[in-house]
Amino acid sequence: MLALVRIFNAFRDESGSPNPAFSVRAGEVAALEHVLRAGQDMGRLGSFDPHVVASVTKAAVDDLLAQFVRNPELDLEAHAAELVTLFDRATRPDPADRQPADQPPGLRADEPAPAVRRQPDDGGSHAKDS
């Protein structure tokens, strides 16, 4: 299988252009990059280079499949769980960028919440007993 992967990766057509499947892979990486960038724009993902993370994610999944071909006894569920944990940690929002529970949506964590207008206390129901 590894020999086939090496042949596939080295393939060139008559003009010397790389295998057309490389553009398919590039399209898959670009699609994942778009999803990651959208997650960042919505504040659901942290600060990272979406292209790098998309490329590494694609490579990790492809390598997992190559490992499985070499070793059909490979625990795919365990490996997949590790990859999910790895990429979750790598892409989660930075703690400084997280939205505090008491902060209105739409404000960044470093922006103060708007002042809350309070009703004047007339001393009635909250007056201390003497």
C-alpha positions in Angstrom: 0.0 0.0 0.0 2.8 2.4 0.9 4.4 1.8 -2.5 1.1 2.7 -4.2 0.9 5.9 -2.2 4.4 6.8 -3.2 3.7 6.1 -6.9 0.4 8.0 -6.6 2.2 11.0 -5.0 4.9 11.0 -7.6 2.6 10.7 -10.6 2.9 13.3 -13.4 1.0 13.5 -16.6 2.6 14.1 -20.1 3.1 17.8 -19.4 4.7 17.2 -16.0 1.7 18.4 -14.0 1.0 16.7 -10.7 -1.7 14.2 -10.2 -5.2 15.8 -10.6 -6.1 14.2 -7.3 -3.9 16.9 -5.6 -6.4 19.5 -6.7 -9.2 17.4 -5.1 -7.2 17.3 -1.8 -6.6 21.0 -2.1 -10.3 21.5 -2.5 -11.0 19.4 0.6 -8.5 21.4 2.6 -10.0 24.7 1.3 -13.5 23.6 2.3 -12.4 22.7 5.9 -10.4 26.0 6.0 -13.6 27.9 5.2 -15.5 26.1 8.0 -12.7 26.9 10.5 -12.6 30.5 9.5 -16.4 30.8 9.8 -16.1 29.3 13.3 -13.4 31.9 14.2 -15.6 34.7 12.8 -18.5 33.6 15.0 -16.2 33.5 18.0 -16.6 29.7 18.5 -13.0 28.9 17.6 -9.8 30.4 18.9 -6.8 32.0 17.2 -5.0 29.8 14.7 -4.1 29.7 11.0 -7.2 28.0 9.5 -5.1 26.7 6.5 -2.5 25.1 8.7 -5.1 23.4 10.9 -7.2 22.3 7.8 -4.0 20.8 6.2 -2.9 19.0 9.4 -6.5 17.7 10.0 -6.6 16.3 6.4 -3.2 14.7 6.8 -4.1 13.1 10.1 -7.2 11.6 8.8 -5.5 10.3 5.6 -2.6 8.9 7.7 -5.1 7.1 10.0 -6.7 5.5 7.0 -3.2 4.4 5.7 -2.4 2.9 9.2 -5.7 1.0 9.1 -4.8 -0.5 5.7 -1.5 -1.7 7.2 -3.1 -2.9 10.4 -6.8 -3.8 10.2 -6.8 -4.5 13.9 -6.1 -0.8 14.6 -8.7 0.6 17.0 -10.2 3.3 14.8 -12.6 4.5 17.4 -9.8 5.2 19.9 -7.6 6.9 17.3 -10.6 9.0 16.2 -11.3 10.0 19.8 -7.7 11.1 20.2 -7.8 13.2 17.0 -11.1 14.8 18.2 -9.5 15.7 21.5 -6.3 17.0 19.9 -8.2 19.2 17.4 -10.7 20.4 20.0 -7.9 21.6 22.2 -6.1 23.2 19.2 -9.1 25.1 18.0 -11.1 26.0 21.1 -11.4 29.7 21.9 -8.6 31.4 23.9 -9.6 31.8 27.6 -9.2 35.6 27.2 -11.7 35.6 24.3 -14.4 33.6 26.1 -17.7 35.2 26.8 -18.4 35.5 30.6 -21.8 34.1 31.6 -22.9 37.5 32.9 -21.9 39.4 29.8 -24.4 40.2 27.1 -23.9 38.4 23.7 -22.0 40.4 21.1 -19.5 41.9 23.5 -16.0 40.7 23.6 -14.7 39.5 26.9 -12.4 42.5 27.3 -15.3 45.0 26.8 -17.2 46.3 29.8 -20.8 45.4 30.0 -23.1 48.4 29.8 -24.2 49.9 33.1 -27.4 48.6 34.5 -29.9 51.3 35.5 -31.2 50.7 39.0 -34.4 52.0 40.5 -33.8 54.4 43.4 -34.1 52.6 46.8 -37.0 54.2 48.7 -35.9 52.4 51.9 -39.2 50.7 52.2 -38.9 46.9 51.9 -35.1 46.8 52.4 -34.9 49.0 55.5 -33.1 47.6 58.5 -35.0 46.7 61.6 -33.8 48.8 64.6 
